[in-house]
Amino acid sequence: MTTSFLAASSSDGGNPVLNIIIFIAFIAVTMTIVTRVGKKTSAASDFYTGGASFSGTQNGLAIAGDYLSAASFLGIVGSVALNGYDGFLYSIGFFVAWVVALLLVAEPLRNTGKFTMADVLSFRLKQRPVRLAASFATLGVTLFYLIAQMAGAGALVSTLLKIEEKPIQALIIAIVGVVMIAYVLIGGMKGTTYVQMIKAVLLIAGVFIMVVIIAVMVKGNFSELLQEAVNQHALDGTEDPSAILNPGMKYGVDTAHKLDFISLGLALCLGVSGLPHVLMRFYTVPTAKEARKSVVWAIILIGAFYLMTLVVGYAAAAYVGPATIQDSPGGANSAAPLLALELGGSIFMALISAVAFATVLAVVAGLAITASASVAHDFYHEVIRNGESTEEEQVRVSKITVVVLGVISIALGILAMDQNVAFLVSLAFCVAASANLPTILFSLYWKRFNTTGAVWSTYAGLISSLVVLIFSNAVSGAKGAMFENQDWSFIPLTNPAIISIPIGFLFAILGAYLGKPDNKEALQAEMEVRSLTGVGVEAPVDH
């Protein structure tokens, strides 16, 4: 099979004017929808959870739209194209994590919370210290995730518009941040949810079309596609081209890389159950049953998508080639749009890239509203105002937070715009699994757990993951690090999960045994009944 049957050459680079037109059209359509929906957003519950008015099917679609980020599309396709089997490990980890979320978290969380993750953590514990810690953890996870999406946007648009100048790429990231801020300020959770639903349909449909075209090209023979990928790697000078079909091309080099693989697997498999923007989606449905239904739909849609990324990734290796991908302005993140150019020409590339751009916008909007809800509801309302602020005040603080967070994420996204976005998202998963998951699980299932354990666990998981990351070769001392020309690393890991997740669980246990009991047996009993049965879920109690 050769590329002579394809619609365009990757050297063509697509049509920048066409790409811009389609981008602007998508933004105009979705902004119109968000504006119309936003007119109905007045109360805090409307802004944070869309008034819990979505069905399980709708919410499952929105969860898929929220979860299938730039990392899921751009990052994983690039990773598979360059690293083969090892690149697909991201897909496996991202998907398997939903089993943990479905079995342990989704229904109890919906039954015991109201707006944010901290509602569950503080249900039977002391409000102020737990909510303060949860706010910091939420912001930590959100920032890492936002950085990844911003970097993905910069890489994507740079590839489409043939821009190699860093200042202009930085300007693109800034524009994405501004559009994100507008989505959230105008539409709140309801508007953001509709954007995510639209984006999920477009993304899954777009990737499905790519898979169909690839299947026709190889006449349904996947082995032929794999052989083409090996041949292209050989042509581009890969030392052992057949390694893309076997485990270990990236993570099997030495002991340090094997540990890094284990660390990555831990972060991906445990991270989803601690991601605040995913957990908050369980509150946009009216009942726990609908929450379960939404997770089932999310698993179906997300699983199908990740299976397709394997085909698309190897097709990018076969028909674009690792050398072309690495030499493009967007690096590994440009593999998917470059493959779309090969499969269907400039128009198809523009459409697929617009979908990818929509992916970035939808995810960053969901992240921003989650962080703003945590700051306004948990930090401002409960900690600063001691539960006495009005809903109008909380919404106002949320909107201010969105603007501030947008500015910060733009700055950090510019700093990290050369990183693979799948890698950056894995760091967000690590922070979520280290700082949030131990506290969530112990709050729901361990009677002895107390405020000290929750606070120690959250801060220990958050701080340890950040410290290990700073002194790892993901930040300095290695090719592709954020500070490639500097070296202060002494931890041979790119993902700190193998260290920080055990620390989070350890400090939760130590705090529970060494701290004073909260003596809130009645609340513990109420929480247990509500989390397991759903009794009283329609009438949340403020403690």
VENTAPE-V936921 format. One record per helix or strand of 3 or more residues. SS is the DSSP state (alpha for helix, beta for strand). FROM is the first residue (numbers start at 1). TO is the last residue. Records with the same first field share a line. If there is no record, write none. Layout:
SS: FROM-TO ; FROM-TO
//
This chain:
alpha: 3-5 ; 16-38 ; 44-52 ; 56-67 ; 70-83 ; 85-112 ; 117-121 ; 127-161 ; 166-217 ; 222-235 ; 241-245 ; 255-274 ; 276-284 ; 288-319 ; 322-327 ; 331-384 ; 391-415 ; 421-445 ; 451-470 ; 497-514 ; 521-533
//
